[in-house]
Amino acid sequence: MDGPLQHRERVAAATFLPDFCGIRMVFSMVVVAELLALVLTLGAYTTRGVRWEDLGITSLFIQWVALTSAGLLCVLRRALARINDVAAGIVSYVVVLLVTALLSELAYRLAQMQDVALPSNWHTDFLVDNLGIGAIVAAVALRFFYLQHQQIVHMDARVEALQARIRPHFLFNSMNTIAALIRSQPRHAEEAVEDLCDLFRFSLADAGRVVTLDEELQICRRYLRMEQQRLGARLAVVWDIDALPRQAVLPPLSLQPLLENAIYHGIELLPHGGTVAVHGRLEGDMMVIVISNPVLAGENDAHSGGRRIALANIRERLRLTFGRRAQVTLDRRSDKCEVQVRFPVRKEAS
């Protein structure tokens, strides 16, 4: 069964509306409401200047409307997730207008109770003005939420397409490994099949999600175990990653294809094999992982073309997740190849 976090993520994916229950969203609404109050106060400039005493009253009323609307949309979130985007948008729009109308009426009644002298048509003007402003602000906000959601959907689809390009190559090489073991080492071939099942299950996970570094390293070790069964003493692996935080997140299959390249384009071509070295360090809030391997002198471009495709794929997925701070660079020398991966350290949401 799903836990609270998984259920919340599933609900969030089902609607374009943001999580109005979240503290960040509530804080954002408070800030935007305060800015709106300031704009309206400045807009009431007269020959006597800006009446700053009105800012407090305007701010209080707008905060009432914003937070009450957010509270109702938070309560209605699960129901809104079950209907289509158009219906959810209409319901949300009506909720904001109803809240605006009810709180405007309440504010008017409170003013009457305080024996405040009001013009005869103030009630109607106050209600109409508030509904007009509420209608415009709500429409702009809902449109913004929808466009932001569509951008996320398109990004997830792009990540899915990029990850899908890795799977066939990964599966093909893994099956070749198993085929090479079946006749000579059937017991190891059986173990490799079990590892492949876990690896492929991992690769078929949602592309839009992130995994912890610890999960990615487990998959890398399973893959390397398969290859070591095939290559034997020709493959050695050195790990130097104690400085890395295991709960930092990254897109799945960000490191495994780099190890696959190191073996396929390096170790496998060398008569006596070689060592794949994995080094990790922290530079401020950046994680740096370097994977190096020896290569055959004069490796031609045709054979290394697949390496560049994989690097471009991983680079694109990292940038979609972390932005332009994420980098993947290749340093190809005469007898050594080194790939450096850099991305910001982000911990798994609790």
NORSULZI-V174544 format. One record per helix or strand. SS is the DSSP state (a for helix, b for strand). FROM is the first residue (numbers start at 1). TO is the last residue. If there is no record, write none. Layout:
BEGIN
ss={SS:SS}
from={FROM:FROM}
to={TO:TO}
END
This chain:
BEGIN
ss={a:a:b:b:a:a:a:a:a:b:a:b:b:a:a:b:b:a:b:b:b}
from={4:23:46:49:53:77:85:122:186:210:213:235:248:256:267:274:286:301:327:336:347}
to={13:43:46:49:75:81:113:182:203:212:234:240:251:264:269:283:294:322:332:344:347}
END
